[in-house]
């Protein structure tokens, strides 16, 4: 009996060792299966600034993985969504709505890994409607019959959240405003407000010191005090850095860890990629965090389908 127990214990130990060895091998093997890593970034700002902002993050990933890294950009949010759906990129920085669109497009084939954390502990941001500060528009009621530009159909703060919330508040975007064109990007919409092309534009802010308007002022694209918010949404869950679900588990875990560690390991790259002095790091996230966004997008789709638009 003692001999059988000993042999059983030996077999169990061998199995455990084999399992650990296999896991270690899998963790090392994923790098040999990929010639390069590719990640996508959305078209919230012009392409030159997008690539420049993530250049040091690209170098950080190359150093940590030992693999070449490529940045994928597209002229629309949908371009990045389609790229991850077609396995043309491994990872992408999404907003909440574009993540939800990718999740729907791939039938659950994407997986959120990490999201942003601010210095005050918050993990969200806001959609705003912005106008020229000297326009005389001070509230949504002042925009009746005017032009409100949305950013992109797959933008959270630039379309889904303001459309949905304005509708719920009694300002039906389809009828309340004279026109609701898509500007294509947040910066384009804000510039359109600045130069009088649009009366207002939907965009985003994190807090009083951080958002697209502040970033454009810091980049010299906009003078301070020219564009001001007059409406703010409820808090939006910050979008996730997302992976294809069909990637090796060890690969997803390694890259997520690299994101979590970048504020300490490469603060310069972290500061450049976030362009937000209030962001201090990342939090781990899962799909349940974005369920409400998926549901909101579906409700908007039903509303528009029923209207034939």
ABEGO torsion letter per residue (X at the ends): XAAAAAAAAAAAAAAAAAAAAAAAAAAAAAAAABABBBBBBBAABBAAAAAAAAAAAAAAAAAAAGBBBBBBBBABAAAAAAAAAAGABABBBBBAAAAAAAAAAAGGABBBABBBBBAAGBABBBBBBBBBAAAGBABAAAABGBBBBBABAABAAAAAAAAAAAAAAGBBAAAABABBBBAGBAAAAAAAAAAGABABBBBBBABAABEAAAAAAAAGABBBGABBBABBBBBBBBBBBBBBAABBAAAAAAAAAAAAAAAAABAAAAAAAAGBAABAEBBBBBAAAAAAAAAAAAAAAAAAAAAGX
